[in-house]
């Protein structure tokens, strides 16, 4: 959802934008699953996408995407830009782990 739809008068427009964001997220996750591609989704604090997904109950349907690893981290503060150093370290470790698992999935190449 874009920031404009979340302005001070975010009534129905904000709800509609959030629903569109969740629907787009579902379509994207479906496409990744159908192509056997994995994804790591890290959502922190007051991440707008996290709010959209919570509102649409996407988190309650995660079994639809076994290829999706979801990590909810951070604090209740506005940390979606990963500014705190402790959060950068945590996300770095998460990405390293995801990359290592993905490399394990690759077939062994013989010269």
C-alpha positions in Angstrom: 0.0 0.0 0.0 1.3 3.5 -0.7 1.7 6.2 1.9 -0.9 8.4 0.2 -3.6 5.8 1.0 -2.5 5.8 4.6 -2.8 9.5 5.2 -4.7 11.2 8.0 -8.0 10.3 6.5 -7.2 6.7 5.9 -10.7 5.5 6.3 -12.1 3.3 3.5 -9.2 4.2 1.1 -6.6 2.8 3.6 -8.6 -0.4 4.1 -9.0 -0.8 0.3 -5.3 -0.2 -0.2 -4.4 -2.7 2.5 -6.7 -5.3 0.9 -5.1 -4.7 -2.5 -1.7 -5.0 -0.9 -2.6 -8.3 0.8 -4.1 -9.6 -2.4 -1.0 -8.7 -4.3 1.1 -10.4 -1.6 -1.0 -13.6 -1.9 -0.6 -13.6 -5.7 3.2 -13.1 -5.4 3.5 -15.8 -2.7 1.4 -18.2 -4.9 3.7 -17.5 -7.9 6.8 -18.2 -5.8 5.3 -21.4 -4.5 4.3 -22.6 -7.9 7.9 -22.0 -9.2 9.3 -23.8 -6.1 11.1 -20.7 -5.0 11.7 -19.9 -1.4 11.3 -16.5 0.3 12.3 -15.0 3.6 9.9 -12.3 4.7 11.1 -10.2 7.6 8.6 -7.8 9.0 9.4 -5.5 11.9 7.7 -3.1 14.3 5.0 -1.0 12.7 5.7 -2.2 9.1 2.8 -1.1 7.0 2.8 -4.4 5.1 2.6 -6.3 8.4 -0.5 -4.3 9.3 -2.0 -5.1 5.9 -1.3 -8.8 6.3 -2.6 -8.8 9.9 -5.8 -7.0 8.8 -6.4 -9.5 6.0 -5.6 -12.6 8.1 -2.8 -13.6 5.7 -0.8 -14.8 8.7 -3.6 -17.3 9.5 -3.2 -18.8 6.0 0.6 -19.3 5.9 0.3 -23.0 5.5 -0.6 -22.2 1.9 3.0 -21.2 1.3 5.4 -23.8 2.7 8.2 -22.1 0.8 7.7 -18.9 2.8 9.7 -18.3 5.9 8.1 -15.4 7.9 10.0 -13.7 10.7 8.2 -11.1 12.9 10.9 -9.2 14.7 11.9 -5.8 16.1 9.9 -3.8 18.5 6.7 -1.9 18.5 8.6 1.1 17.4 8.8 2.2 13.7 11.7 0.0 12.7 10.8 -1.0 9.2 13.8 0.8 7.8 16.1 -1.5 10.0 17.8 1.6 11.5 18.8 0.1 14.9 22.1 -1.7 14.7 20.9 -4.6 16.8 18.1 -5.2 14.2 20.5 -4.9 11.3 22.6 -7.7 12.9 19.6 -9.9 13.4 18.3 -9.5 9.9 21.9 -10.1 8.5 22.0 -13.4 10.4 18.5 -14.3 9.1 19.5 -13.6 5.5 22.8 -15.5 5.9 20.8 -18.5 7.2 18.3 -18.3 4.3 21.1 -18.1 1.8 22.9 -21.1 3.3 19.7 -23.2 3.2 19.1 -22.2 -0.4 22.7 -23.1 -1.4 22.1 -26.5 0.2 19.2 -27.0 -2.1 21.3 -26.6 -5.2 22.5 -29.7 -6.9 26.2 -30.4 -6.5 28.0 -29.3 -9.6 30.8 -31.6 -10.9 33.6 -30.0 -13.0 
